[in-house]
Structures are given as structure tokens and as C-alpha cells.
Amino acid sequence: SPTEFIDIAEQRLLIYDLGKQILYKACKFLKRINTHGTRTPSHKKMKVSVNISVIQLLREEFVKDLIEIINYFEIDEGSLILEITESILLENFDLINEKLKEIKKLGILISLDDFGTGFSSLSRLHDSNIDFVKIDKQFIDKINDYHEDMLITADIISMSHKLDLRVVAEGVEKEEQKEYLEKYNCDILQGYLISRPLDEDRAINFLNSANGFRGSQILGSEYIS
């Protein structure tokens, strides 16, 4: 489980090198999609998200390494999304937010993961250099447990849209959740209902066969395993 090996990598001071390898693999996968990986032209606009740790983000050479990998594979910067957790942003807002600003200037997109667990203030969210918020799975699970009038997930979506942010719902596993999220205009759904995590070749096959999802606002789980 990532919750186990990421902690070990951080303790052994291996997380930066590990994260760099994952960025390399993600950009290599994007290159494959953009050149000859799929039969559908729309997949040339596919984006891939990569989780970034605070240790990576604050390393002096991170941006330089990031630029080198992107240039090596000649991919569009806007096809890469870096994900940070809400807790990382809140721990040292000014420092982290300034680094995100530097990254966004390159055209790379930023996503705030686990949104709703770190109690971000609205003013902080408004000032954050991010493009997406990912609603934490605990809010998605409640869609099946509570009456619609008691849920705040729709309010999170609406609030985020007013701040000109796109919204990703993570952990979507049931049709009822999908219907609720589509009703309230959630931009992207991610979870086992669409796809379980896939290796590279199976992800390509999924993209080529997922006719039911083409043209919709639904994407599957992140495809780098």
C-alpha cells in the first residue's frame, strides 16, 4: 500500500528519487498517448495526475528536474497535473503557495487532493495557486448514507466553481454517487466505478474501449501504477 511504502521512502530519504522516477514514467506515458498509444484523437488531450510530496516540492532542484523531464519527452506542460494534499498547503501556506505559483507559470496544472479534510478557509482557497480541488472520499461515501438535503458535497462543488476551480470527486464506486455528482455538475469522477488502477498497457486498452465514457466529463482512476 502507498500509505506504507511512502512513509518508508520518506524515512529513508528516498522519496525525492522515487518521486522523480514516477514523474518520468508519467511523462513517458503521456508521450505514448500523444503519439501512437490510442486510436482516438481526443486522447491526445488526456491529462495525467502525479502526487507530489512536500519534500519534493521544497527541494531547490525540483522545478529544474521537472522542466528537464517535460522537455525530454516533448509533452505539453498543460497535460501534467501535480497533486498536493490540503494538509501540505496549510502547513506552510506562503512558502508552498509561492512554489506553486512558480510551477503554474510553466503551464503545469495544480490539484488540491483530499479537499475537505484540512479545514481550509475560503480566503486561503481563493488565494491558492491551484486549478482543481479533489473532494475527499469521505464526502462521496456519505452520498449513499444520507438524504440529499443533508449533504454538503453539492455546496463544495458550487463554491469551487465560483472560485473558478474544477472539481474532481475521488472514490466514486456506486452508480448513485455518479448520478448525484453529475446532477450537481462535478467536472471529473475518479474511482472504481469507472476503472480500478491499471498498468500502462491495460490503461491504453481501457482508453480505446471506453466508448461509453467518450464525450462525457468522466475520467477513470489515474493510470500510472
TIVOBA-93106 format. One record per residue (C-alpha): residue number from 1; residue in three letters; x, y, z. Coordinates in steps of 0.25 Angstrom, whole numbers, plus 5000, padded with zeros to 4 digits. Last residue first. Layout:
// residues N
<NUM; "ala"; <X; Y; Z>> ...
END
This chain:
// residues 225
<225; "ser"; <5003; 5009; 4954>> <224; "ile"; <5001; 5021; 4945>> <223; "tyr"; <4986; 5022; 4940>> <222; "glu"; <4979; 5031; 4950>> <221; "ser"; <4966; 5025; 4952>> <220; "gly"; <4955; 5028; 4941>> <219; "leu"; <4951; 5040; 4935>> <218; "ile"; <4937; 5045; 4933>> <217; "gln"; <4932; 5058; 4927>> <216; "ser"; <4926; 5052; 4915>> <215; "gly"; <4930; 5051; 4901>> <214; "arg"; <4935; 5037; 4902>> <213; "phe"; <4930; 5030; 4914>> <212; "gly"; <4922; 5019; 4908>> <211; "asn"; <4933; 5017; 4897>> <210; "ala"; <4943; 5012; 4908>> <209; "ser"; <4950; 5002; 4898>> <208; "asn"; <4962; 5010; 4893>> <207; "leu"; <4964; 5017; 4907>> <206; "phe"; <4963; 5004; 4914>> <205; "asn"; <4973; 4997; 4905>> <204; "ile"; <4983; 5009; 4907>> <203; "ala"; <4981; 5007; 4922>> <202; "arg"; <4983; 4992; 4921>> <201; "asp"; <4997; 4995; 4914>> <200; "glu"; <5001; 5005; 4925>> <199; "asp"; <4997; 4997; 4937>> <198; "leu"; <4983; 5000; 4943>> <197; "pro"; <4977; 5005; 4955>> <196; "arg"; <4962; 5001; 4956>> <195; "ser"; <4953; 5007; 4946>> <194; "ile"; <4940; 5015; 4945>> <193; "leu"; <4932; 5010; 4957>> <192; "tyr"; <4946; 5008; 4964>> <191; "gly"; <4948; 5023; 4965>> <190; "gln"; <4950; 5036; 4959>> <189; "leu"; <4939; 5046; 4954>> <188; "ile"; <4942; 5059; 4947>> <187; "asp"; <4935; 5072; 4946>> <186; "cys"; <4924; 5071; 4957>> <185; "asn"; <4912; 5077; 4951>> <184; "tyr"; <4902; 5076; 4962>> <183; "lys"; <4894; 5065; 4955>> <182; "glu"; <4906; 5058; 4950>> <181; "leu"; <4911; 5057; 4965>> <180; "tyr"; <4898; 5051; 4969>> <179; "glu"; <4897; 5041; 4958>> <178; "lys"; <4911; 5036; 4960>> <177; "gln"; <4909; 5034; 4975>> <176; "glu"; <4896; 5026; 4972>> <175; "glu"; <4904; 5018; 4962>> <174; "lys"; <4914; 5013; 4972>> <173; "glu"; <4929; 5014; 4974>> <172; "val"; <4933; 5028; 4973>> <171; "gly"; <4946; 5029; 4982>> <170; "glu"; <4950; 5043; 4977>> <169; "ala"; <4941; 5054; 4972>> <168; "val"; <4949; 5064; 4964>> <167; "val"; <4945; 5079; 4963>> <166; "arg"; <4950; 5090; 4954>> <165; "leu"; <4953; 5103; 4960>> <164; "asp"; <4948; 5117; 4956>> <163; "leu"; <4945; 5121; 4970>> <162; "lys"; <4930; 5121; 4968>> <161; "his"; <4932; 5107; 4962>> <160; "ser"; <4939; 5103; 4976>> <159; "met"; <4927; 5108; 4983>> <158; "ser"; <4917; 5100; 4975>> <157; "ile"; <4925; 5087; 4976>> <156; "ile"; <4926; 5089; 4991>> <155; "asp"; <4911; 5092; 4992>> <154; "ala"; <4908; 5079; 4984>> <153; "thr"; <4916; 5071; 4994>> <152; "ile"; <4909; 5077; 5006>> <151; "leu"; <4899; 5066; 5008>> <150; "met"; <4887; 5067; 5018>> <149; "asp"; <4877; 5070; 5007>> <148; "glu"; <4882; 5058; 4999>> <147; "his"; <4878; 5049; 5010>> <146; "tyr"; <4890; 5042; 5016>> <145; "asp"; <4897; 5029; 5015>> <144; "asn"; <4899; 5027; 5000>> <143; "ile"; <4904; 5041; 4997>> <142; "lys"; <4912; 5040; 5010>> <141; "asp"; <4923; 5031; 5003>> <140; "ile"; <4926; 5043; 4994>> <139; "phe"; <4929; 5052; 5005>> <138; "gln"; <4938; 5042; 5012>> <137; "lys"; <4945; 5041; 4998>> <136; "asp"; <4951; 5055; 4999>> <135; "ile"; <4947; 5065; 4988>> <134; "lys"; <4958; 5067; 4979>> <133; "val"; <4960; 5082; 4976>> <132; "phe"; <4966; 5087; 4963>> <131; "asp"; <4973; 5099; 4957>> <130; "ile"; <4982; 5103; 4969>> <129; "asn"; <4991; 5115; 4973>> <128; "ser"; <4983; 5118; 4986>> <127; "asp"; <4977; 5131; 4989>> <126; "his"; <4963; 5127; 4988>> <125; "leu"; <4965; 5115; 4996>> <124; "arg"; <4972; 5123; 5006>> <123; "ser"; <4960; 5133; 5007>> <122; "leu"; <4951; 5121; 5008>> <121; "ser"; <4958; 5115; 5020>> <120; "ser"; <4964; 5101; 5018>> <119; "phe"; <4959; 5091; 5028>> <118; "gly"; <4969; 5080; 5025>> <117; "thr"; <4960; 5069; 5022>> <116; "gly"; <4951; 5076; 5012>> <115; "phe"; <4960; 5074; 5000>> <114; "asp"; <4967; 5061; 5000>> <113; "asp"; <4976; 5066; 4988>> <112; "leu"; <4978; 5080; 4983>> <111; "ser"; <4981; 5080; 4968>> <110; "ile"; <4992; 5088; 4961>> <109; "leu"; <4993; 5090; 4946>> <108; "ile"; <5006; 5092; 4939>> <107; "gly"; <5007; 5104; 4929>> <106; "leu"; <5021; 5108; 4933>> <105; "lys"; <5015; 5119; 4941>> <104; "lys"; <5008; 5109; 4949>> <103; "ile"; <5021; 5103; 4955>> <102; "glu"; <5025; 5117; 4960>> <101; "lys"; <5012; 5120; 4966>> <100; "leu"; <5012; 5106; 4973>> <99; "lys"; <5025; 5110; 4979>> <98; "glu"; <5019; 5123; 4985>> <97; "asn"; <5007; 5115; 4990>> <96; "ile"; <5017; 5105; 4998>> <95; "leu"; <5024; 5117; 5004>> <94; "asp"; <5012; 5125; 5008>> <93; "phe"; <5004; 5113; 5013>> <92; "asn"; <5013; 5106; 5021>> <91; "glu"; <5005; 5094; 5028>> <90; "leu"; <4993; 5098; 5020>> <89; "leu"; <4997; 5094; 5007>> <88; "ile"; <5003; 5081; 5011>> <87; "ser"; <4990; 5078; 5019>> <86; "glu"; <4982; 5080; 5006>> <85; "thr"; <4990; 5069; 4999>> <84; "ile"; <4998; 5072; 4987>> <83; "glu"; <4995; 5067; 4973>> <82; "leu"; <5003; 5071; 4960>> <81; "ile"; <4995; 5071; 4947>> <80; "leu"; <5002; 5069; 4934>> <79; "ser"; <4995; 5071; 4921>> <78; "gly"; <4997; 5086; 4922>> <77; "glu"; <5012; 5085; 4920>> <76; "asp"; <5010; 5079; 4906>> <75; "ile"; <5020; 5068; 4904>> <74; "glu"; <5033; 5068; 4898>> <73; "phe"; <5038; 5055; 4905>> <72; "tyr"; <5052; 5061; 4909>> <71; "asn"; <5046; 5075; 4911>> <70; "ile"; <5036; 5070; 4921>> <69; "ile"; <5047; 5063; 4929>> <68; "glu"; <5056; 5075; 4928>> <67; "ile"; <5045; 5084; 4933>> <66; "leu"; <5042; 5075; 4945>> <65; "asp"; <5057; 5074; 4949>> <64; "lys"; <5059; 5089; 4949>> <63; "val"; <5046; 5091; 4957>> <62; "phe"; <5050; 5081; 4967>> <61; "glu"; <5065; 5086; 4968>> <60; "glu"; <5063; 5094; 4981>> <59; "arg"; <5055; 5083; 4988>> <58; "leu"; <5042; 5089; 4994>> <57; "leu"; <5033; 5082; 4985>> <56; "gln"; <5039; 5068; 4986>> <55; "ile"; <5039; 5068; 5001>> <54; "val"; <5025; 5073; 5001>> <53; "ser"; <5021; 5061; 4994>> <52; "ile"; <5016; 5061; 4980>> <51; "asn"; <5004; 5052; 4974>> <50; "val"; <5004; 5051; 4959>> <49; "ser"; <4992; 5054; 4950>> <48; "val"; <4991; 5051; 4936>> <47; "lys"; <4984; 5059; 4925>> <46; "met"; <4978; 5054; 4912>> <45; "lys"; <4977; 5064; 4901>> <44; "lys"; <4983; 5054; 4891>> <43; "his"; <4972; 5044; 4896>> <42; "ser"; <4962; 5053; 4888>> <41; "pro"; <4969; 5047; 4875>> <40; "thr"; <4964; 5033; 4878>> <39; "arg"; <4972; 5021; 4873>> <38; "thr"; <4982; 5021; 4885>> <37; "gly"; <4996; 5020; 4888>> <36; "his"; <5002; 5026; 4876>> <35; "thr"; <5008; 5040; 4878>> <34; "asn"; <5000; 5047; 4889>> <33; "ile"; <4997; 5034; 4897>> <32; "arg"; <5012; 5030; 4897>> <31; "lys"; <5017; 5044; 4901>> <30; "leu"; <5007; 5044; 4913>> <29; "phe"; <5012; 5030; 4917>> <28; "lys"; <5027; 5035; 4917>> <27; "cys"; <5022; 5048; 4925>> <26; "ala"; <5016; 5039; 4936>> <25; "lys"; <5028; 5030; 4936>> <24; "tyr"; <5038; 5041; 4938>> <23; "leu"; <5029; 5047; 4948>> <22; "ile"; <5029; 5034; 4956>> <21; "gln"; <5044; 5033; 4955>> <20; "lys"; <5045; 5047; 4961>> <19; "gly"; <5036; 5043; 4972>> <18; "leu"; <5045; 5031; 4975>> <17; "asp"; <5057; 5040; 4975>> <16; "tyr"; <5051; 5050; 4984>> <15; "ile"; <5045; 5040; 4993>> <14; "leu"; <5058; 5032; 4997>> <13; "leu"; <5061; 5039; 5010>> <12; "arg"; <5060; 5026; 5017>> <11; "gln"; <5048; 5032; 5026>> <10; "glu"; <5042; 5038; 5013>> <9; "ala"; <5043; 5025; 5006>> <8; "ile"; <5037; 5017; 5018>> <7; "asp"; <5025; 5026; 5019>> <6; "ile"; <5023; 5025; 5004>> <5; "phe"; <5024; 5010; 5005>> <4; "glu"; <5013; 5008; 5016>> <3; "thr"; <5002; 5018; 5011>> <2; "pro"; <5005; 5014; 4997>> <1; "ser"; <5000; 5000; 5000>> 
END
